[in-house]
């Protein structure tokens, strides 16, 4: 029997939204028996199933803090940096980007994995209300299920936004058009990585149509990562949201650490320890957060990175989808080429959005750290390469 925390938490969260074991199992790709065994404490998720626990947390609509708590109950690393304590985004700069976007006010806030998702949601919403108190604010999260139908997807959005009579994509567009004729609207859409491609594409097309019809009355802020970025860049001029302005939210360890205390000069972390953390994980938000909170010496910190279940799952995800020889080629390099808003190489693109690589000050793609690169080589060797 595993400790009671995980099954109790899982049961509590499932009951909150009345989710059955069958429904959870279908969404995360596990058997109903496996989910029931987790819920009853008869077994616990293995390291290779960490991503299933994360998927479960999304389906159960957990916050970032609740997701971290569920993972910790199994003994896994956190998925996100300390919830609610990421350095505030530069609101003034973001709203300048939105207001200067011409002719259509669509702003994409893009972030790599393991930052709070949606990035800075409440901060963005609060700042929007303060900046434009006269505008009608609609804050929406996309539904999680990748199996959701188009009608259910838009019905879900209509209920969140209190739009009357929404039953499908057409009635959603009509309802939004009626609203925009009556008043100016700022629409904040978060968790854009959720749901399925067809639903996201339909929504993107509707948003483009509405902003073209009401350019002075419609503001849109979209928060997401790889899937959102693809709607602007993947197909060039044919991309659905090529008219949008994109801004990459970057996690910087030093700036983030200063936000953790009212007096940035008085931190309990020694300079040498912080330097070592940066050397081990670069600007990886979740791993940096984990190491900062842990009371480990340098040897233990390095061991924690090398045995990280988070890194194991992320590299495993790449290896399942990538040509292994191409991944090996990148792992054998420390400099990976210039950063572009849309990275053409599909392996590099996946590594970037998983936060295994980053752009440096010279706008070059580099590994988050040499330790992470060496771990990738070790895991690849275990696959016979």
C-alpha positions, 0 to 999 in steps of 0.5 A: 500500500502507498501512502494515503495522500495520493489516493485521497487527493485523487479521490477528492479531485475526481469527486469534485467534478464527478469524474468516473475512473472510466472517464479519467482512464479514457482521457489519459490513456490508462486502463480503468483498473489502473486508475481505480488502483491508484484511487484505492491506494493499491498501486502508485504511478511509476516513473514512466507514468508521470506524464499520465498523472500530469494529464490527469491533473489537467483533466480534473481541472487542477490549478498549478499548485494542486498539480504540484501537490498531486505529483509530490504525493507520489514523490515526483518533482513539481511540474511548475515553478512556485505557483503564484510567485513567478516574477510579474510580467511587464504589463505595460510592455504587453499592453503597449504591444496589444494596443500598437498591434495594427490593424488587429489587436490579437496578442499571443503570450507564448511560454515554454513548458513548466511555467505556470500555465496559463502564464500569469493568468490572474495577473493578466486579467487583473491588469486588463481590468485596471487598464480598460475598465470600460471594456467588457472582459471575458476570461476563458479556459479551453476545455481539456478533453482532446476527444471533445466534439466541436459542438461540445467545445463551443457549448462549453465556451458559450457557458463560460462566457455567458453567451445565450443560445450557443450550441455550435461554432456558428451560434458562438460566432453569431453570439460574439458578433451580437456582443461586439455590436453592443460593446467593446470586448477584451477576450483573454483565452488561457490553456490554449494547449488543451482540446484538439487541433480541429476545435482550436483551428475553428476557434482561431478562424472565428477570432480572426473573422471577428477582429476583422469585422470589429477591429476597434471593439475586439481585443484578444489575449491568447496564452499558450505554447507550441500549439498556439505558436503553430497557428501563427507560424506553421503555415506561413501566410496561410496560418490562421493567426498570422495577423497576431502579435506574438510575445515569448514570456521567458523564465529568468532565474535571477529575476524570478528569485528577486521576486521571491522576497520583498528585499531582493538583497537579503536572500537566504540562498548563497551566491555560490549555491544559486550559481550551482543551480543555474549551472545544473538546470539553466533557466528551467523553471520547475527544476530551478524551483525544486532545487531552490526549495530543497535543502541539499548539498551540491552532490545531492542537487546534481543527483536530483537532476540526473534522476529527475522524473520530469526530465525522464518523461520529457526526453521520453516524449521526444524519443517517442516522436523524433527520429532518434538519429536526429536527436542524437545529432543535436545531443552531440552539439552544444550550439544548436543554431540561431533562434527563430520565432518558428523553429523549422527543425521539428526535433529542436522545436519540440525540445524548445517548447518542452524547455529542454533547450532555450535561447541565450543572450546572443539569440542562439539555441543552447541546452538548458545545461550541460547536465541536462544534455548529458542526461539526454545522451544517457537516456538515448544510450539506453535506447541502443544509440 
